[in-house]
Amino acid sequence: MRQAQMTRNERRYYRKKIIEQRLMGLGVLVCCALVLWMCSTGVTVEDRDGTAVVLLAPLGLWLLFSKQILIY
């Protein structure tokens, strides 16, 4: 739906959902930063495993920079 064709309530809903989505994206990226910090302080190989960052970072970036509503 194009921005010019939206009603006032639809624009309000879109803005609210986009803000919520971007906050979720920031939250996921903060979790990635915490995982990287925990990996940097790990002693064993298992403690230094950062696989979660490989999976979560693209999701966080997608939520942060997408103009579509990806959440429900």
JOQUIJO-V538874 format. One line per field, one symbol per residue. burial: I if it has 24 or more other C-alpha atoms within 12 Angstrom, else O. Layout:
# JOQUIJO-V538874
burial->???
This chain:
# JOQUIJO-V538874
burial->OOOOOOOOOOOOOIOOOIOOIIOIIIOIIOOIOOIOOOOOOOOOOOOOOIOOIOOIIOIIIIIIOOOOOOOO
